[in-house]
Amino acid sequence: MFSLCVLVLLVVKGTHAITITVKEEDLGDHLVEAKVDALGGSLPPLHNLTSSCSCDKLLLSSLGPAAIFQPKVMGIYTRSYTSYNQHHSYRQNYGADYRLYQLSSGWLVGDKRGANSGYVHNPDTSQTCPYLIQSGWLYYNSVYGVWYPDTTLVLRCIQ
């Protein structure tokens, strides 16, 4: 019995390339060849933690459970004139005047800047600008008293 399977994958981004070639030939009980070639790239650049965020208006939105359990915190947040913990902080334009600020545990939307309790949270402390965080946003479910992830919960720059 003879079977042949060949897979070639080439990924190119900039000057970096990764090529994975797998070739399998079944000649009885013998595996003829399996080969993997990879070229690595340099480490991604570190973000400048002292740089300022250029965006003045952010939109917090969700198409999932966060919109159901925390609808009042969704909306537009404007950069405050004052910072908190040497990071920009933001204030909701309409509604109950919620705040978005960074604590040592990550970014939090709460009632009062600096409070350790809130409604939306992201534990990513590596980003100085919250709208650069691509995933990992959590919402507080007051029915169960737990934080849950919502993959549709996003914070985006709208300016």
C-alpha positions in Angstrom: 0.0 0.0 0.0 1.3 3.4 -0.9 0.0 6.8 0.4 1.4 10.2 0.0 0.7 13.4 2.0 2.5 16.7 1.4 1.8 19.9 3.2 3.7 23.1 2.5 3.0 26.3 4.5 4.8 29.5 3.8 4.1 32.6 6.0 5.7 35.8 5.0 5.5 39.1 7.0 8.0 41.8 6.3 11.4 40.2 6.0 10.5 37.3 8.2 9.4 33.9 6.8 8.4 30.6 8.3 8.3 27.6 6.0 6.9 24.3 7.3 7.2 21.3 5.0 5.9 17.9 5.9 6.2 15.0 3.5 5.0 11.6 4.4 5.3 8.5 2.3 4.0 5.3 3.7 5.9 2.4 2.2 4.8 -0.4 4.4 6.0 0.3 7.9 8.6 3.0 7.0 8.1 6.7 7.3 10.3 8.3 4.6 10.6 12.0 5.6 9.3 14.7 7.9 11.0 18.0 7.7 10.4 21.4 9.5 12.4 24.5 8.6 11.7 27.7 10.5 13.3 31.1 10.5 12.7 33.1 13.6 12.3 36.8 14.0 13.6 39.3 16.4 11.6 40.2 19.5 8.7 42.7 19.1 9.5 46.2 20.2 8.7 47.2 23.8 6.1 49.9 24.1 7.3 53.2 25.5 5.7 53.3 28.9 6.2 57.0 29.2 4.6 57.9 25.9 1.3 59.7 25.9 -1.9 58.3 24.4 -3.0 60.3 21.4 -6.7 59.4 21.6 -9.1 61.7 23.4 -12.3 59.8 22.9 -12.9 56.1 23.5 -15.9 53.9 22.9 -16.6 51.1 25.2 -19.1 48.6 23.6 -20.2 45.0 23.7 -22.5 42.8 21.6 -22.4 40.1 24.4 -23.3 39.6 28.0 -21.5 42.7 29.2 -24.1 44.8 27.3 -26.8 43.0 29.3 -25.2 43.0 32.8 -23.4 46.4 32.6 -25.3 48.5 30.0 -24.8 51.8 31.8 -21.0 51.7 31.5 -21.1 51.4 27.7 -20.6 54.5 25.8 -18.1 57.3 25.1 -15.3 58.2 27.5 -13.3 61.4 27.1 -9.8 61.9 28.4 -9.7 63.7 31.7 -7.5 66.8 32.2 -5.8 65.1 35.2 -4.1 61.7 35.2 -4.3 58.9 37.7 -1.3 56.7 38.7 0.8 58.5 36.1 -1.6 57.3 33.3 -4.4 58.9 31.5 -7.8 58.5 32.9 -11.2 58.9 31.1 -14.7 60.0 32.1 -18.0 58.9 30.6 -19.6 61.7 28.6 -23.3 60.8 29.3 -24.9 58.8 32.0 -23.8 58.1 35.5 -20.3 59.6 35.2 -18.2 56.4 35.2 -14.4 56.6 35.1 -11.8 54.5 33.3 -8.4 54.4 35.0 -5.4 52.2 35.6 -4.7 50.4 38.9 -1.8 48.1 39.6 -4.2 45.2 38.7 -5.0 46.7 35.2 -7.6 49.0 33.7 -11.0 49.4 35.5 -14.3 51.2 34.8 -15.7 52.2 38.1 -17.8 54.8 39.9 -14.9 56.8 41.3 -11.4 57.1 40.1 -9.1 55.0 42.2 -11.8 52.7 43.6 -10.9 49.0 43.7 -14.3 47.9 42.6 -16.0 48.4 39.3 -17.9 47.0 36.3 -15.5 46.4 33.5 -11.8 45.3 33.9 -8.8 44.3 31.9 -5.8 42.8 33.8 -3.3 43.9 31.1 -0.9 46.3 32.8 1.6 46.3 29.9 -0.3 48.9 27.8 -0.3 52.6 28.9 -3.2 53.3 26.5 -6.3 51.2 27.2 -7.6 51.3 23.6 -4.5 49.3 22.5 -5.6 46.3 24.5 -7.0 43.9 22.0 -8.6 41.3 24.2 -9.1 40.1 27.8 -11.8 42.4 28.8 -14.0 41.2 31.7 -17.4 42.4 33.1 -18.8 42.0 36.6 -21.8 39.8 36.9 -23.6 41.1 40.0 -26.0 38.1 40.0 -23.2 35.6 40.6 -20.7 38.1 42.1 -18.0 37.0 39.6 -16.0 38.5 36.7 -16.6 36.9 33.3 -14.9 37.4 30.0 -16.8 38.9 27.1 -14.9 38.5 23.8 -17.2 41.1 22.2 -16.3 43.7 24.8 -14.0 46.2 23.2 -12.6 49.7 23.9 -11.7 51.6 20.8 -10.4 55.0 19.9 -13.1 57.0 18.0 -11.3 60.4 17.6 
